[in-house]
């Protein structure tokens, strides 16, 4: 018997109607966050990540061979968080879905759409049916025509070397550091070196200097070697004792950035100069 947390065959006429793009809905269910995680036994990692982003409810339906999942999140920023959790750089962007709060891409066997506070996935995709479903689904969802203020504020990241489509909102543990709560990130290239840069969103009332001390202590506790650096007002770079990526923690005023690089970054990297300071031009807004 299914858990009472699962509500089976719920009418979803507002989002997933009985007919969509000429295909009949053959099954459907609405899942609260805990039930959705429970239902994703084969991939609990992503389900838990959606919850940490701010999942409110999950809707699922079958249209022919296509499984359509629509996640409603608390805010457009939360939807960006969930969308970015799955986005890979080898995905193909779908230009028909661009907009202030909309983007979509195709990967093998799946389509993904972020629109407003909704994040949709279509899996089991075959031919043009899935794309028609995604277009119909996009039409049925709210499509705000202004950029969400939280997302706009978070996009204070360098331009030089930035890899298109690599933007993400990280809801917890920026780059795996538990002392860094949330942040907005993008990926960059500098010659043969790859680097991810995140602007950390600090909790209200918490100083950047105190978080800097905490994350340095975390690095030492994880057996990282800590070295001084010359970026911003206060900075260090840390390297695991056994070797690995070079991590830079950079404080400028009450702002904190993290750079996770494949190797030590040379000064010729454009984003290490004045452009690095540009990520602090606007105040960060805490998520939730």
N, C-alpha and C positions, 0 to 999 in steps of 0.2 A: 504494500500500500504506500502511496506517495505521502510525503510529509505534508502536514497541514499548512506549511509555509508556501506550498505550490498551489496556485489558483489556476485551474485548467480550463481551457476553452473560454477565456474571458473575451467579450466583444471588444475589439480594438478599432472601432470604425474611424476614430479620429486620426490614427497613425497607420495602422495596418488593416485596411478595410477588407471585406469579403472578396473583393476583386481588385487586383492591382496590376496595371499594365497588361490587362487581358488575361491574367492568370488567377485561378481560384485559390483562395486560402483554404488549405486542407487541415491545418491544425494550428493552434495558438495557445500561448500561456503568458501570464504576467508573473514576474518573480520579484519579490523584495530582495534587497542586497544579500542577506544571509542565505536565502534560498538559491539565489543565483550562484553564489560561491559553491554551495553544496551541489548544484547541478553540473558544475564544471570540474568534475573529478579528474578528467584527463589533462586539464590545464588550469589548476587552481591559482597559479602565479598571476596570470593576467586578470582573472576575476578579482582577486584580492587587490591588485593594483587599481582596478576601476573603483573599488570601494574606497580606497585611500584617496582617490582623486575627488570623490564626492558623488558616488552613484546613488540615485534616488529610487529608480525602478528599472527593471529590464523587461522588454517585450520581445517575444519570439513568435515566429510564424513560418509555416512552410507554404511556398507557392511553387507548385510543380516540384522540381528537383532542388529548388533554391531555398536555403535556410536564411531567413532574414531576422536579424537581431537589432533592436533599437534600444539604446541605453539613454535614459533621461538623467542628466546630471544636474547638480545644484546651480551651476553657472556656466556661461560660455567658456570661462577659463578652465573649469573642471572638465568640460568636454574636450578642450585642447589637450589637457593632461592625459585623458584616456586615449585620445587619438594618437598623440605622440608616443605613448607607451608601445603601440604596435607598429608605428611607421618605420619603414626601413628605407635606406637610401637607394636600394635597387628597385623600389616600386615606381610605377609609371604614373605621373600626375594625370588627372582627367580634367582638361581645361574647361569643360562645360559646367563645372561646379565651383569655379572661383568666385570669390565675393568677399566682402568685409568680414563675414563670419562663416565662410563656407570654403571647404577644400576637400578633394577626394583623390584617391589613387587606386590603381589596380596592382595586385601582386598575383602570383600563380594561384589560381583557384579561389580568389576572393576579391571583393571590392570593399572599399572603406570610405565613409563620408562623415565629415564633421560639419554641423550646421547649427549655429546658435548654441543652445545648451544640450543638443542631441548628438549622439555618436552612433552611426549605423554600420553594420557589417552584413555583407551578403556572401555566403560561402556555398560551395558546390557549383560555382558559376560555369555556365556553358553557353558559348556563343553570345548573341546579342540580347538574349532574354534577361540576363542579369543586369546589363547596363540599362535596359528599358525599365526594369524594376527600380533601379537606383534613381533614375530620373523621376519616375512617378513618386517615389518615396520622398525625394527632395522637394517636390512640388507640394506634398502634403504636410511638410514640417515648416514651422516658422523660419523665416529667412531674414533676420535683421539686416538692415542696409547701412548701419553704422558700426564701426569697429568698437568692440566692447572696451570701456575705459581701462579695466584691469589689464587686458591683453596689450592695449596700446602702451600703457605705462611700463609693462614688463619688457617691451621690445627695445630696450636701451642696450644694444649689443653692437660691437664693432662691425664694420662693413667689409674691410679688407680681408680677403681670403675666405669669406663666409661661404659655406656650401649651401646652395638653394635647397629648400625643403627640409632642412635639418632642425628647424625650430621645435623646441619642446618646452612644456611646463612640467617641472618635477615636483610632485606633491609631498615627498618625504625623502630624507636621506640623500641629499644632492650628491651624485656620483658615488654613492655608497657610504658617505660620511654621516654618521648618526647625529652629530652635533650641528649639522647644517640643515635647517628645517625644510625650506622650500626654495625654489628658484626657477629662473627662466634660462634656457641654455640653447646653444647652437654649436655646430661643428665647423672647424676651419682647417685650412691647409697652409703650411709654410714650407715650401720646397717639398721634401719627402716626409716631413713631420706632420702628423695629424694631431689635432688638439680640440678638445671640447671646452667651451667657456660658459660658465654659469654666473649669473648675478643672483646672489642669495637674498631671499625675502626674509628679513629678520622679524621676529615677533615684536609686537608693540611694546615699547619700554625696555627692550634689550639692546645693549650697545654692541656695535661691531667689534670693539676692542675686546669685550668679554667673550664673545663667540670665537674670536680669533684665538684667544688663550685656550679655550675649551677644545677647539679642533686640533691645535698643536699638541695638547695633552693626549687627545685621542690618537694622533699619529704616533706619538712616542709609545703609547700603550700597545699599538699594533706593530711595533718593531720597525718603524720607519726612521731613517736617519734624517735629521732636520738641519737645514742650512739657511743662512740668511740670504735674502734677495734684495734687489734694489728697485722694486716696482712700487709705486704709490707711496703712501705715508708709512706703511708698515707691511712687510711681506717676508715670506719664507718659501722655500721649496723643499719638498720631502720626497724621499726615495725609499722603497722597501729595502731592507738589509740584503735580501737575495736578488735585488735588481727588479726592474719593472718600470712602469710609467712614472714620469716626473710630475708631481702635483705642486702647483703654485697656489698659495693662499695670499690674496692681495687685499689690503684695506686702504680705502681712500675716504677720509672723513668717517661718516656713519654708514658707509657702504662696504660690502664684502664681495669679492669675486673669487672664483675657483677656476683654475686652468689645469686640465688633465691632459698631459701631452705624452706622445710616444717616446720623446727624448727631450733633452735640455733644449730650450728654445733660444735661438740666436737673436741678437738685437735687431736683425734685419726684418724680422716678422713685423709687418705694419701695425698689427693690432696691439703691439707692446708699447707703443708710444702714446701720443696724445689721444689716439682712438680708444685706447683702453679706458681712459677717463670718461669717454662719451657714454659709457654704460651707466654712469652715475648722474647723468644730466637731469633725470626726473626721479622723484621719490618712489621707492618701491611700495606697492600696496600688498599687505598681507592677505593671503587666501584664506577665506572663512574666518 
